[in-house]
Structure formats: structure tokens, C-alpha cells
């Protein structure tokens, strides 16, 4: 490589570094991926219940949605915890970055719950507006 090529190459690298230093690359954070996975999994639970008139016994039997990830793992690639309580409340949980219950920051648990039954005992999940109206707050 001659001196001129060397200088042009260095100038190009320097300009590239300066230009790229002002670029921002958006990366989805594991916490946000977990919230998305929980929401998508509840949508699939709703579809299952609408078709089968029952709550799924596990996440493995959920229907797949064309064009969606269809994953049941959190942002750290661990399976979401699925629980249906005796009172019919469905809960999906991730134990956060550390994979242990409790914690703060990225180690904090991420959990959402929905009623699967109405107060009269009829199945709520699988009906219109379930995800909007049945969230446990």
C-alpha cells in the first residue's frame, strides 16, 4: 500500500467513526421483550380458549399465529412461568435477568394476571374484550 492509499484509508476510517458515533442503534431490551412475550402469550391463550372453551393446560399447546414470534420465553430466553390458580386467575411470570424470584431493576419479576372466569363462573377468556377487561390490577 502506498502512502496516498494509506492516508485515504485512514481518513475514511476516521470519518466513518465520527459518522457512526452519532448513529443510534435501537436494540430491544430484554425487559421490553419479556413484556411483549407475555402480551403475545395472553393473546394466544385467548385464541385457544375461544376455540376450545377451556383454559390451556400448558403453554405448549397454544395455537401459533402467522407472522408472530409465538415464543413463550422471556427476554433472557427462559420459559415463562404459567399458572392457573384455583380461582381461575391466569398468571404469566418471568423472574427477570437473574432468573430468581424477587429482585430489583432488571432482576425484578415481571408478571401479569387475568381473570379467566367472570363472577358468575362463566368463562371470560376467549370472549371479546377479555384482555382489555379482565386484567387483575
GIJOMO-V925811 format. One record per residue. N is the residue number from 1. RES is the residue in three letters. PHI is phi in radians with two decimals (999 if undefined). Layout:
n->{N & N}
res->{RES & RES}
phi->{PHI & PHI}
This chain:
n->{1 & 2 & 3 & 4 & 5 & 6 & 7 & 8 & 9 & 10 & 11 & 12 & 13 & 14 & 15 & 16 & 17 & 18 & 19 & 20 & 21 & 22 & 23 & 24 & 25 & 26 & 27 & 28 & 29 & 30 & 31 & 32 & 33 & 34 & 35 & 36 & 37 & 38 & 39 & 40 & 41 & 42 & 43 & 44 & 45 & 46 & 47 & 48 & 49 & 50 & 51 & 52 & 53 & 54 & 55 & 56 & 57 & 58 & 59 & 60 & 61 & 62 & 63 & 64 & 65 & 66 & 67 & 68 & 69 & 70 & 71 & 72 & 73 & 74 & 75 & 76 & 77 & 78 & 79 & 80 & 81 & 82 & 83 & 84 & 85 & 86 & 87 & 88 & 89 & 90 & 91 & 92 & 93 & 94 & 95 & 96 & 97 & 98 & 99 & 100 & 101 & 102 & 103 & 104 & 105 & 106 & 107 & 108 & 109 & 110 & 111 & 112 & 113 & 114 & 115 & 116 & 117 & 118 & 119 & 120 & 121 & 122 & 123 & 124 & 125 & 126 & 127 & 128 & 129 & 130 & 131 & 132 & 133 & 134 & 135 & 136 & 137}
res->{UNK & UNK & UNK & UNK & UNK & UNK & UNK & UNK & UNK & UNK & UNK & UNK & UNK & UNK & UNK & UNK & UNK & UNK & UNK & UNK & UNK & UNK & UNK & UNK & UNK & UNK & UNK & UNK & UNK & UNK & UNK & UNK & UNK & UNK & UNK & UNK & UNK & UNK & UNK & UNK & UNK & UNK & UNK & UNK & UNK & UNK & UNK & UNK & UNK & UNK & UNK & UNK & UNK & UNK & UNK & UNK & UNK & UNK & UNK & UNK & UNK & UNK & UNK & UNK & UNK & UNK & UNK & UNK & UNK & UNK & UNK & UNK & UNK & UNK & UNK & UNK & UNK & UNK & UNK & UNK & UNK & UNK & UNK & UNK & UNK & UNK & UNK & UNK & UNK & UNK & UNK & UNK & UNK & UNK & UNK & UNK & UNK & UNK & UNK & UNK & UNK & UNK & UNK & UNK & UNK & UNK & UNK & UNK & UNK & UNK & UNK & UNK & UNK & UNK & UNK & UNK & UNK & UNK & UNK & UNK & UNK & UNK & UNK & UNK & UNK & UNK & UNK & UNK & UNK & UNK & UNK & UNK & UNK & UNK & UNK & UNK & UNK}
phi->{999 & -1.43 & -1.07 & -1.11 & -1.08 & -1.09 & -1.16 & -1.07 & -1.08 & -1.15 & -1.11 & -1.04 & -1.09 & -1.11 & -1.11 & -1.07 & -1.13 & -1.14 & -1.12 & -1.23 & -1.17 & -1.63 & -1.37 & -2.01 & -1.81 & -1.41 & -2.17 & -1.33 & -1.30 & -0.96 & -1.09 & -1.19 & -1.09 & -1.16 & -1.03 & -1.11 & -1.11 & -1.14 & -1.07 & -1.09 & -1.16 & -1.13 & -1.08 & -1.20 & -1.09 & -1.09 & -1.09 & -1.00 & -1.10 & -1.10 & -1.40 & -1.92 & 0.95 & -2.72 & -1.44 & -1.11 & -1.34 & -2.73 & -1.33 & -1.17 & -1.72 & -1.18 & -1.20 & -1.64 & -1.97 & -1.05 & 1.48 & -2.08 & -1.17 & 1.08 & -1.48 & -2.20 & -2.09 & -1.44 & -1.18 & -1.90 & 1.19 & -1.81 & -1.04 & -1.17 & -1.46 & -2.04 & -2.48 & -2.07 & -1.31 & -1.01 & -1.46 & 1.56 & -1.30 & -1.70 & -2.24 & -2.00 & -2.40 & -2.09 & -1.56 & 1.29 & -1.01 & -1.41 & 1.26 & -2.04 & -1.01 & 1.48 & 1.77 & -2.30 & 1.04 & -1.18 & -1.45 & -1.19 & -1.16 & -2.12 & -2.56 & -2.37 & -2.36 & -2.39 & -1.26 & -1.66 & -2.21 & -1.40 & -1.09 & -1.48 & 1.61 & -1.29 & -1.21 & -1.66 & -1.08 & 1.63 & -1.85 & -0.97 & 1.23 & -0.96 & -1.13 & -1.31 & -1.68 & -1.81 & -1.16 & -1.42 & -1.90}
